[in-house]
């Protein structure tokens, strides 16, 4: 049975698809109510948080407007002059009171604007309040008694006052009025907001579909505004024990409070200006009616899914297995010596894209074969050129040693010094047949080369070395710098006709862990056409194995001003490409009459190759 099942992809897919259909359907049936409850609750939370944000925006507008109005009034020139006097001036008081009345009347949420002078007893108020229950909040600070808060701007809690229309609940902003000249306190300003206006539109927002409750909680936990006016002024911890500890101050969020039938979803959102908190509660009873509706929809969806899925199983399995069977036949007939056979597909779906990928893979394998063959041939050719350059100096090294001793015996010191420098130069070139050497050895190689050239061309050039000491023992491909220095001397300094400077700089790139090498001269430079010709000659073959249109064909020799025999720039560039990759290729920049700079960047090797 197992063998019969596993021998056919069509049978395996049929069972897998059927099982994958039944298991989710059963899971949906078992967890439908839990999912519907979660969805309903999350939907209510999102809707409730949007409601709180809307309320917070309206509340912040009122509070910010009261703040701005208070700043305007305390800085108003007539009010400053009036409060700076030692006694009341009736005409000025009437004028200021009229303006305050106009400001209060223009904003429905402002219940009263009052100014309490500090030097005389003549309070200015836009409303007639009698027997204020919150007298200690007003008359204490303004009657000369110290409360410890005379110099602070603050919002009071909600309190009740009595006027001609009855009882009114207000919240008041109190701030000192200071002189704009010497900053001394001249009096106090009080702007009272009508709590009824603040909470007027809350029931219409429909929090929890009208079953929820919305309240504004002060920083001390007291209820400043509520849809239920009987809760005003009460402390939240007294009527809802433990709720405040679940609310994270300074950020919005949701939590669950209560047990059983008293269980509720609590939503909270902070008011940024004052630190007050908007708190909304939604009873869990509201979720039940919506859950039953969602459960019915889930059952219908599961039943329809079962019918539709059953009809698609046969069609889907058949459509998938037929092209895969054809692709399997192609793969089973692969011959390593021949290209992969083409796979023809008439569809644009995943199976068709798989066939296209198969065809691309075959083309890519053929390209890689050609690239590997070509790369190995190029590497062997470059290595043979280096080996040939090493064999000839080996013979010359022994001959030069003999010439050196003959010159010393004949007391020809200049000849002996020149031959010794050339001998050391050739000995480092051999490097015991190794391709890599330390940076310090490569620099020593340059110094011996310069030692010989300075005798041939005295007082024609100066060489500067700027080498990071941390890189001196790092390994690099040998014989990279000498061709670049020779180019700078022969085609840069000598063509300029005067003494020049060559600078070798080797620095470490700590970010990319690479070694940046620069050879710079202030010689003759080159024209833009010659520079373009040189750069075109350095462009390597692209990844497709075709020769660039700007590069000479195979077998042709590139004639450019910086070519120096077998150690020319092209040879250096070829070795960099073969040993370090495309990121290490030479970069050449030059301006006629100003000089030339040649640079490359190679990775820092963690260990010797």
MILUM-326967 format. One record per atom (N, C-alpha, C): x, y, z. Coordinates in steps of 0.1 Angstrom, whole numbers, plus 5000, padded with zeros to 4 digits. Example, Ala and Ser with C-alpha at 12.3 -4.5 7.8 and 13.67 -1.06 7.14 Angstrom:
! residues 2
513249435078 512349555078 513249675078 512849785071 513749895071 512950005079 
This chain:
! residues 609
500849885000 500050005000 500950135000 501950135009 502850245010 503550264997 504050154991 504850154979 503950204967 502750154967 501850204956 501550354957 501450394970 501150544972 502350624968 503550584972 504750674970 505250664956 504850574948 505350554934 504650654925 503650724929 502950814920 502750954926 503251054920 503051184925 501551224925 500851184915 499451214914 498651164926 498951034930 498250984942 498651054955 499951084956 500451154968 499751294969 499751364958 499151494958 497651484962 496951384956 495551374959 495251354974 496051274981 495951254995 496251375003 497451434999 497851555006 496851665005 496351694993 495351804991 494151774999 493651644999 492451615006 492651635021 493751585026 494051605041 494151755044 494851825035 495051975038 493752045038 492751985031 491352045030 490552015043 490651885047 489851845059 490351905072 491651905074 492251955087 491852105089 492052195079 491652335082 490152345084 489352265077 487852275079 487452235093 488052125098 487852085112 488252185122 489452245119 489952345128 489052475128 488552505117 487652625116 486352595124 485952465123 484652435130 484852435145 486052395150 486352385165 486552525170 487352605163 487752735168 487052855163 485952825156 485152935150 484753045160 484152995171 483653085181 484853175187 485953105190 487053175196 487653275186 487753245173 488153335163 487253455162 485953425162 484953535160 484953625172 485153565184 485253655196 486453745195 487553685191 488853765190 488653875179 488053845168 487953945157 486954055162 485854015168 484954115173 485554205183 486354145192 486954225203 488054325196 488854275187 489854355181 489154465173 488054435166 487354535158 486854645168 486254605179 485754705189 486954785194 488054725197 489254805202 489654905192 489854865179 490254955169 489355075168 488055035167 487055145166 487055235178 487155175190 487255255202 488455345203 489655295199 490855375199 490655495189 490055465177 489855575168 488955685175 487855635182 487055725189 487755815199 488655745207 489455815217 490355915211 490955885200 491855975193 491056095188 489856075183 489056185178 488656275190 488256215201 487956295213 489156375218 490356305218 491556365223 491956485214 491656475201 491956585192 491156705195 489756685197 488856795201 489256855214 489556765224 489956815237 491256895237 492156845229 493456915228 493257055222 492357055212 492057185206 491557285216 490657245225 490157335235 491157375245 491957275250 493057305260 494057395254 494457365241 495457445235 494957595233 493657605229 493157735227 493057815240 492757745251 492757805264 494257855268 495157765265 496557805268 496957925259 496657925246 497058035238 496358165242 495058155246 494258265251 494958325264 495358235273 495958285285 497358355282 498058305273 499358375269 499058505263 498058515255 497658645249 497258745260 496458705269 495958795279 497058845289 497858755293 498958795303 499958885297 500058885283 501058965277 500359095271 499059115273 498359225267 498759355275 499059455267 499659575273 498759645283 497459655280 496559725289 496359655302 496359515301 496259435313 497459455322 498659455316 499959475323 499959605330 499459715323 499459845329 498459855340 497259795339 496259795349 496659725362 497359615360 497759535372 498959595378 499759675371 500959735377 500659855386 499459905386 499060015395 498759955409 498760055418 498460015432 497060025436 496160075427 494760085430 493960065417 492660035419 491760005408 491360125400 491360115387 490860225378 489660175371 488560225374 487260175369 487160165354 487560275348 487360275333 488260175326 489460165331 490360055325 489759915328 489259895340 488659765344 487559735335 486659835332 485459815324 485959775310 486959845305 487459825291 487959685290 488859645299 489459505299 488359405301 487459425309 486359325312 485559305299 485259415291 484559405279 485259315269 486559335268 487259255258 487359105263 487459085276 487458945281 486158885278 485058955280 483658905278 483458865263 483958945254 483858915240 484658785236 485858775242 486658645240 485858525246 485358535258 484658425264 483358385256 482658495251 481458465244 481658405230 482858425224 483158365211 483458215211 483658165223 484058025225 483057955234 482257865230 481157805238 481757725250 482957665248 483457585259 484157665270 484257795269 484857885279 483657925288 483657885300 482657925310 482958065316 484158095318 484558215325 485958245323 486258385322 487658435322 487758535334 488658515343 488758595354 490258635357 490358765361 491758825365 491658865379 492658825387 492658865401 493958945404 493859075405 494959165408 495659125421 496959145421 497759105433 497959225442 497759355438 497959465446 496659525452 495559495446 494259555451 493159455449 492059465456 490959375455 489959425446 490059385433 489059415423 489059315412 488559195415 488559085406 487759115393 488259075381 487559095369 487058955364 485758935362 485258805358 484158825348 484158735338 483158745327 481858675331 481758605342 480558535346 480258565360 478958565363 478458595377 478258455384 479258425392 479258295400 478958325414 478058245420 477658265434 477958145442 478458165454 478658055463 479457935456 480657965451 481357865445 481857755454 481557635450 481957515459 483457505459 484157545449 485657535448 486357665452 485757735462 486357865466 487857845470 488257735476 489557725480 490557715469 490057675457 490857675445 491157805439 490257905442 490458035437 490858145447 490158155457 490358265466 491558245475 492058125477 493258105485 494458165478 494758135466 495958195459 495858345457 494558395455 494458525451 494158625463 494058575475 493758655486 495058685494 496258645489 497458665496 497958555504 497058445506 497558325513 498458245505 499458185511 500458105503 499957965502 499957915490 499557775488 500757695483 501857765481 503057695475 502957675460 501857725454 501657715439 501357845433 501657955439 501358085434 502058115420 503258055418 504058095406 503857985396 503057885398 502957775388 501657785380 501857745367 500657735359 500157595361 498757575363 498257445366 496757445362 496257325361 494857295358 494257245371 493157295375 492457245387 491657115383 491157045393 490256935391 488856995387 487856905385 486556955382 485856995395 485157105395 484457145407 483157215402 482157235412 480857285408 480757435413 480157515405 479857655408 478357675406 477857785412 476357815410 476257945404 475457955393 475158085387 473658095385 473258195377 471858215375 471158095368 471858015361 471257895354 471257775363 471857775375 471957665383 473457615386 473557485388 474857425390 475657405377 476957445377 477757425365 479057365370 479557265362 480857195365 481857255356 483057295361 484057355353 485457305357 486357315348 487757285350 488557415346 489457455355 490057585354 491557585352 492057665343 493457685341 493857815348 494757795358 495257905366 496757935363 497158055360 498558085357 498758235362 499958255367 500258395372 500458485361 500158615363 500458725354 501658795359 502758785351 504058855356 504358975347 505059065353 505459185345 506459145334 506159215323 507059185312 508459255313 508459345324 509759425326 510659355336 510059325348 510959275359 510459135363 509459075356 509058935359 508458915373 508059025380 507359005393 505858975390 505258905400 503858865399 502958985401 502059015391 501159125391 499759075395 499458945393 498158895396 498058755390 496758705389 496558575384 495358575374 495558485364 494558465354 493858325355 492558315354 491858195355 490958185343 491058075335 490158045324 489457915327 488157915328 487357795332 486757745320 486857605318 486157535307 484957465312 483857475305 482557405308 482657255306 482557175317 482657035315 481556975306 480457035307 479256995299 479557005284 480157115280 480557135266 481657035262 482557005271 483656915268 483156775264 482156735272 481656595270 480356595262 479956705256 478656715249 478556605238 479556595230 479356505218 479756365220 480156325232 480656195235 479556085233 478356095237 477355995235 477055965220 477256075212 476956055197 478055975190 479155965196 480255885190 479955735190 479155695198 478655555198 479755455202 480555485213 481555395217 480855265222 481355155216 480755025219 479355015215 479055075203 477655085198 476655135208 477155245215 476255305225 476255245239 476855125240 476955065253 478155095262 479055165256 480255205263 480155335271 481155355279 481255475287 482655545285 482655675284 483855755281 484055855292 485255865298 485555955309 486956015307 487156135313 488456195313 489056195327 490256135328 490856115342 492056205343 492056275355 493156375357 494456295361 495556375363 496756315366 496756245380 495956295389 495856235402 494856125403 494156095392 493255985392 491756025394 491556155395 490156195397 489456205383 488156195383 487356195371 486956345368 487556395357 487356535353 486056555345 485756455336 484656465327 484156325325 482756315324 482256185322 480856195316 480456085309 479056085304 478056065315 478556005326 477755985338 478156095348 477356205349 477756325357 477856285372 477256185377 477356145391 478756105395 479556065385 480956025388 481956135388 481556255385 482456365384 483056395398 484356415398 485156445410 485556325418 484956205415 485356085423 486656035418 487355975427 488655915424 488455775418 489255755407 489055625400 489355505408 490355515417 490755405425 489655365435 488755455438 487655435448 486555355442 486255385429 485055325423 485455205413 486755215408 487255105400 488655065406 488654985417 489954955423 490854875413 492054915413 493054845405 493154875390 492154955386 492154985371 493355075367 493655185376 494655275372 496055205371 496255095379 497555035378 497754955365 496654925358 496754855345 496954955333 496755085336 496855185325 498255235325 498955225313 500255275312 500255425308 500755505317 500755645316 501655685304 501255785297 502055835286 501855765272 501055655272 500855585260 499455535259 498955505247 497555455246 497655295246 496455235248 496455095248 495055045252 494954905255 493754845259 494154745270 493154715279 493254615289 491954565292 491854455300 490654395304 490454405319 489254445323 489054475338 487754405342 487754345354 486454285359 486454135356 485454075363 485253925362 483753905359 483553785352 482153745350 481353845341 480153875346 479253965339 479754115340 480654145349 481254275351 482554295342 482854195335 484054205327 483854305316 484954385314 484854495304 486154515297 486154565285 487354605278 487554755281 488754785285 489054925289 490054975278 489755095272 490655155262 491055285268 492355325266 492855445272 493755515262 493755645262 494555725253 494955855260 496255895260 496656015268 496356145260 496156255268 496056385262 497456445265 498156485254 499556515254 499856645262 498956745262 499256875268 499256875283 498356805289 498156805303 498456675310 498656565303 498956435309 497656365313 496456425311 495156355314 495056235305 494156145309 493956025302 492456005299 492155985286 490855945282 490655795283 489555755290 489355615293 487955575289 487855475280 486555425275 486455275280 485255245284 484955105288 483855045279 483954915275 482954855267 482654715274 481354695277 481054565284 481154445274 481554335279 481754215271 480454165265 479354205272 477954155267 477754195253 478354305249 478054355235 478654255225 479654185228 480354095218 479453975214 478653935223 477953805220 477053805208 476253915206 475353915194 476253915181 477353985181 478153985169 478853855167 479153785178 479853655176 478953545170 477653555173 476753455167 476653475152 476653595148 476553635134 477753585126 478953605132 480153565126 480253415125 479753345135 479853205136 478953145124 477853205121 477053155110 477753165097 478353285095 479153305083 480253215081 480953175093 482053085092 481552945088 480452895093 479952765089 479652765074 478952865069 478652875055 479952875046 480952945051 482152955043 482952825043 482852745054 483552615055 482852515046 481552525045 480752425037 481052455022 481052585018 481252615004 482752585000 483652605010 485052575007 485252425004 484552345012 484652195010 484152154997 483052214992 482552174979 483452214968 483852344969 484752394958 486052324958 486652304969 487952234970 487952094964 486852024968 486751884962 486651884947 486051984941 486051984926 487352024920 488152104927 489452144922 490552054924 490451954933 491551864935 491951794923 490951724916 491351644905 491951724894 491351844891 491851934880 493251984883 493452024896 494852074899 495951974899 495651854904 496651754905 497051714890 496051694882 496351654868 497151764861 496851894863 497552004856 498952014861 499251984873 500551994879 501451874874 500951754874 501751634872 502151614858 501351654848 501651634834 502951704830 503051834831 504351894827 505551854836 505251824848 506351774857 506951644852 505951554847 506451424842 507251444829 506951544821 507751574809 509151624813 509151714823 510451764827 511351654833 510651564840 511451454846 512051364835 511351344824 511951274813 513151344807 513051474806 514251554800 515451534810 515251544823 516351534832 516951394832 516151294830 516651154830 517451124818 517451214808 518251184796 519451284794 519851334805 521051424805 522251354801 523051414791 524351364787 525351474791 526351444799 527251554804 528051614792 528151544781 528951594770 528051674760 526751674762 525851744753 525051844761 524451954754 523652044761 522351984766 521752044776 520451994781 519352014771 518451914769 517351934759 516452044764 515852114754 514952224757 513652174763 513052244772 511752214777 510752314772 509752274765 508752364759 507452354767 507052474772 505852494780 504952594774 503652574774 502652664768 502052754779 502352734792 501652804803 502652904809 502053004815 502853114822 502853094837 502352984842 502252974857 503652924862 503552874875 504852834881 505452714874 504752624868 505252514861 506052574848 505352664841 506052724830 507352794833 507252874845 508452934849 509552834853 509152724859 510152624862 510752574849 510052554839 510552514826 511552614820 511152744822 512052854817 513352844825 513252824839 514452824847 515352704843 514652594840 515452474835 516252504822 515552574813 516252614801 517352714803 517152814813 518252904816 519352834823 519052734831 520052654838 520952584828 520352524818 521152464808 522052554800 521552674797 522352774790 523552824799 523152844812 524152894822 525252784824 524852664824 525952554826 526852554814 526352574802 527252584790 528152704791 527552814795 528452934796 529552914807 529152854818 530152834828 531252744824 530852634816 531952554810 532952634802 532352714793 533252794785 534052894793 533452954803 534153054811 535252984819 535052864825 536052794832 537252764823 536952714811 538052674802 538752804798 538052904795 538753034791 539553094803 538953084815 539653144827 540953064830 540852934829 542052854832 543152884822 542752894810 543752924799 544353054802 543553154805 544153294808 545053284820 544653214830 545453214842 546853144840 546753034832 547952964829 548853054820 548253124811 549053214802 549753324811 548953384820 549553484829 550653434838 550453314843 551453244852 552653214844 552553174831 553653144823 554453274820 553753384818 554453514816 555253544828 554753534840 555453564852 556653464854 556353334851 557453234852 558553264843 558253304831 559253344821 560053464825 559353564832 560053674837 560953644848 560653534855 561453494867 562753414862 562553334851 563653254847 564853334842 564453444834 565553524828 566253604839 565653664849 566353734860 567153634868 566753504869 567553414877 568953394871 569053394858 570353384851 571153514853 570353624851 571053754853 571553784867 570753724877 571153744891 572553694894 572853574889 574153514891 575253594884 574953634871 575953714864 576253844870 575153914875 575354044882 576154034894 576053924902 576853904914 578253904910 578653844899 580053844895 580553984891 579654054883 580054194879 580154284892 579354254902 579454334914 580854324920 581354194922 582654174928 583754234919 583654214906 584654274897 584754424898 583554494899 583454634901 584154674914 583854604925 584454634938 585954624937 586454514931 587854494930 588554604922 587754654912 588254764903 588054904909 587354914921 587055034928 586155124920 585255054912 584155134905 582855124914 582855214924 581755214934 580355234928 580255334919 578955354913 578455234906 579355174898 578955054891 578554944901 579354934911 579054824921 577754854928 577454974932 576255014939 575054984930 575155024917 574055004907 573854854905 574954774904 574754634901 574154564914 574554614926 574054554938 572554574939 572154704936 570654734936 569854654927 570454634914 569754554904 569754404909 570754354915 570854224920 569754194930 569654294940 568654274950 567254284944 567054364934 565754384927 565354244921 566354184914 566054054908 565853944918 566553944929 566353844939 564953844945 564453964948 563053984953 562053944943 562453964930 561453934919 561253784919 562353704921 562253554921 561353514933 561653564945 560753534957 560553384958 561553304955 561553154957 560353094950 559953154939 558753104931 557453124937 557253204948 555953234954 555253344947 553953334946 553153444939 552853554949 552853534962 552553634971 553753674980 553753794985 554853844994 554253945003 554953975014 554454085023 554554215017 553754315021 553754445016 555154505018 555754485030 557054535032 558054495022 557954365017 558854315007 558654384993 557354404990 557054474978 557554614978 557554684989 558054814990 559554814989 560254704995 561654694994 562054674979 561254594972 561454574958 561454704950 560554794954 560454924947 561755004951 562155004963 563355074967 564555034959 564754904957 565954854949 565754904935 564554904930 564354944916 564655094915 564255174924 564455314924 565955344926 566655264934 568055274936 568855264923 568455174914 569055154901 568755274892 567455314892 567055414883 567555554887 567755574900 568355704904 569755724899 570455614897 571855624892 571755644877 570855584870 570655614856 570155754853 569255794861 568555924859 568756014872 569856064875 570056134887 569256264887 568756294899 568056424902 566856444893 566256334888 565056354879 563756324886 563856254897 562556224904 562856194919 561756214927 561756184941 560556094944 560855994952 559755894955 559355904970 558055914973 557555924987 556755794989 556855745002 556155625006 555255665017 553955635016 552955645027 552355515029 552855435038 552355295040 551855285055 550655225056 550155205070 550955095076 551555115088 552455015094 551654885097 550354895099 549654775102 549554675090 549854725078 549754645066 551054595061 552154625068 553554585063 553654435062 553054355071 553154215071 552054145064 551054225058 549954165051 550454115037 549953995033 550353945020 549654005008 550354024997 549754074985 550454004973 549754004962 550353954949 551654034946 552753964943 553954034941 554054094927 555054184926 555354254913 554154324907 553354394916 552254474912 552654624911 553554664920 553854814921 554954854911 555854764909 557054804900 556554854886 555654784879 555254834866 554554964867 553854994878 553155114879 554155234882 555155204890 556155304893 556955334880 557255224872 558055244860 557255324850 555955304849 555155384840 555155534844 555055554857 555155694862 556455764859 557555684860 558855744857 559055774842 558855674834 559155684820 558155774812 556855744815 555755814807 555155934814 555655954826 555156074833 556156174836 557156134844 558256234849 559156264837 559656164830 560656194819 560056274808 558756254805 558156324794 557856474798 557756494811 557556634816 558856714814 559956654815 561256724813 561756794825 561256774837 561756834849 561656734860 562256774872 562256684883 560756664888 560356544890 559056514895 558956434907 557756414912 557556344924 556556224922 556956104927 556055994926 555755954941 554455924943 553955894956 553255754956 553755674965 553055544967 552355544980 551055524980 550255524992 549555394994 549655325005 548955205008 548255215022 546955225021 546155245033 545155135035 544655125047 543655015051 542255075051 541355005045 539855045045 539254955056 539055015068 538554935080 537054885077 536354965069 534954925067 534754805059 535454795048 535354685038 536454585040 537454605049 538554515051 539354495038 539754605032 540454605020 541754685021 542654665012 543954735011 543854824998 543854965000 543755054989 545155104986 545555084973 546855114968 546755224957 547655324958 547655444949 549055474945 549255494932 550555544927 550255674919 550855784924 550555914919 551755984914 551756044902 552856124898 552356264893 553256364893 552956494888 553656524875 553656414866 554356424853 553556484842 553756434830 553156504818 551656474817 551256364823 549856324821 549556274807 548256274804 547856234790 546556304786 546356314773 545156374768 543956284771 542756344769 541456274772 541356154762 541756174750 541656064740 542555944744 543855974748 544755864752 544255794764 543755874774 543155814786 542055724783 541155764774 539955684770 540455554763 541455564755 542055454748 542655354758 543355404768 543955324778 542955254787 541955324791 540855264799 540055164791 539855184778 539155084770 540054954769 541354974769 542254854768 542254774781 541854834792 541954764805 540654694808 539554714800 538254654803 538354504800 538054424811 538154274809 536954224801 537054104797 535954034790 534754024799 533554054794 532354044802 531953904805 530853894813 530553764819 530053664808 529553724797 529053634786 530253574778 531453614781 532553564774 532853634761 532053734757 532253814745 533253924748 533953974737 534954084739 534154214737 534454304746 533854434746 534154504733 533154584728 533354654715 534454754716 534854804727 535854904728 537254844731 537354704731 538554634734 539054564722 540454564719 540954504707 540654354707 540554304695 540254164694 541454084698 541253954701 542253864706 543453854696 544653874700 545853874692 546254004688 545454114689 545854244686 546554304698 547454394696 548254454707 547654594709 547354634721 546854764725 548054864726 548054964718 549155064719 548555184727 549155204738 548755324747 549955374753 549955494759 551155554764 551755494776 551055404783 551555354795 551955204794 552055154782 552455014780 553955004782 554354904791 555754884794 556054734792 556454684781 556854554779 555854454785 556354344790 555554234796 554954274810 555554384816 555054424829 554054544828 553454564816 552554684814 551354674822 550554784821 549354794829 548354684826 548354644814 547354534810 547754404817 549054374818 549454254825 549054254840 549354374846 548954394860 547454384862 546754444853 545254434854 544754294853 545454214844 545054074841 545253994854 546454014860 546753934872 545853974884 545554104885 544554144895 543154074893 542754064881 541454004878 541453854881 542553784877 542653644879 542753604894 543453684902 543753644916 542753714926 542253824922 541353894932 539953924927 539653914914 538353934909 538154074904 536954104899 536654234892 536754354901 536554334914 536554454923 538054504925 539054434920 540454474922 541054534909 540254554899 540854604886 541354754888 542354784879 542954914880 542055024876 542155144883 541455264879 542555364876 542455424864 543455524859 542755654856 543355764862 542855904860 544055984857 543856074847 544956154843 544456284836 545256394838 545056514831 546356564825 546256614812 547456654805 548156774812 549456754815 550156854822 550056854837 549256774843 549056774857 549456634864 549556534856 549956404862 548956294860 549256174866 548456054865 548355984878 547255934881 547055844893 546455714889 547055604894 546655474892 546355404905 545255344907 544855284920 544155154918 544255074928 543454944929 543254914943 542254824946 541954784959 541854634960 542554574969 542554424971 542054384985 541454264986 541054225000 542254195009 542154225022 543154185031 542954035035 544053965032 543953815034 544153785049 543253705055 543353665069 544553575071 545053495061 546153415063 546853405049 548053355049 548853355037 548253255027 548253295014 547653205004 548453075003 
